[in-house]
Amino acid sequence: MIVCQCKRVSDRKVAACVRKGCTSLRELCASTGAGRDCGSCVRQLREMLDDLRPAPLPEVVRATA
């Protein structure tokens, strides 16, 4: 499915960029070119990023003696 009509960026390309380490909308737009022209895809890009981005690891709390 094409996410960005202006740059012809697919959902597969977005997913690949997130797997390679894109963690912010800014990084995603810079690496794909999506979201740079009319901006109508930015909302969907943000949603995809939130869905695809790995959840942060829980913080390890160490007991002090």
Backbone hydrogen bonds in HBPLUS format (Angstrom, degrees):
<---DONOR---> <-ACCEPTOR-->    atom                        ^
c    i                          cat <-CA-CA->   ^        H-A-AA   ^      H-
h    n   atom  resd res      DA  || num        DHA   H-A  angle D-A-AA Bond
n    s   type  num  typ     dist DA aas  dist angle  dist       angle   num
A0011-ASP N   A0001-MET O   2.82 MM  10  5.71 147.3  1.93 163.3 173.6     1
A0003-VAL N   A0009-VAL O   2.73 MM   6  5.73 154.1  1.80 153.4 161.6     2
A0004-CYS N   A0009-VAL O   3.18 MM   5  5.01 162.7  2.22 137.3 142.6     3
A0008-ARG N   A0004-CYS O   2.78 MM   4  5.38 114.3  2.21 135.5 151.9     4
A0009-VAL N   A0004-CYS O   3.10 MM   5  5.01 143.8  2.23 131.6 140.4     5
A0014-VAL N   A0010-SER O   3.14 MM   4  6.50 159.2  2.19 147.5 153.0     6
A0015-ALA N   A0011-ASP O   2.93 MM   4  6.12 164.0  1.96 147.5 151.7     7
A0016-ALA N   A0012-ARG O   2.90 MM   4  6.10 155.7  1.96 144.9 151.7     8
A0017-CYS N   A0013-LYS O   3.00 MM   4  6.23 156.4  2.05 148.4 154.1     9
A0018-VAL N   A0014-VAL O   3.05 MM   4  6.36 154.8  2.11 151.1 158.0    10
A0019-ARG N   A0015-ALA O   2.93 MM   4  6.20 159.2  1.98 150.1 156.1    11
A0020-LYS N   A0016-ALA O   2.95 MM   4  6.18 140.9  2.11 141.3 152.1    12
A0022-CYS N   A0017-CYS O   3.05 MM   5  5.74 169.0  2.06 145.9 143.0    13
A0021-GLY N   A0018-VAL O   3.03 MM   3  5.18 156.2  2.09 103.4 111.0    14
A0028-LEU N   A0024-SER O   2.98 MM   4  6.22 161.6  2.01 150.2 155.8    15
A0029-CYS N   A0025-LEU O   2.87 MM   4  6.04 164.4  1.89 155.1 158.4    16
A0030-ALA N   A0026-ARG O   2.97 MM   4  6.11 156.6  2.03 146.1 153.1    17
A0031-SER N   A0027-GLU O   2.94 MM   4  6.11 154.8  2.00 150.2 156.2    18
A0032-THR N   A0028-LEU O   3.03 MM   4  6.09 144.0  2.16 145.6 154.5    19
A0033-GLY N   A0029-CYS O   2.77 MM   4  5.14 147.9  1.87 136.6 145.2    20
A0042-VAL N   A0039-GLY O   3.24 MM   3  5.46 161.4  2.28 109.8 115.3    21
A0045-LEU N   A0041-CYS O   2.86 MM   4  6.09 159.6  1.90 159.5 166.5    22
A0046-ARG N   A0042-VAL O   2.89 MM   4  6.06 161.5  1.92 152.3 156.5    23
A0047-GLU N   A0043-ARG O   3.02 MM   4  6.30 158.0  2.07 146.4 152.3    24
A0048-MET N   A0044-GLN O   2.87 MM   4  6.07 162.4  1.90 151.6 156.5    25
A0049-LEU N   A0045-LEU O   2.85 MM   4  6.03 159.7  1.89 150.4 156.4    26
A0050-ASP N   A0046-ARG O   2.96 MM   4  6.20 159.9  2.00 148.4 153.5    27
A0051-ASP N   A0047-GLU O   2.95 MM   4  6.18 152.7  2.02 147.3 154.9    28
A0052-LEU N   A0048-MET O   2.83 MM   4  5.92 155.3  1.89 154.1 160.5    29
A0053-ARG N   A0049-LEU O   2.88 MM   4  5.60 150.9  1.97 147.4 153.2    30
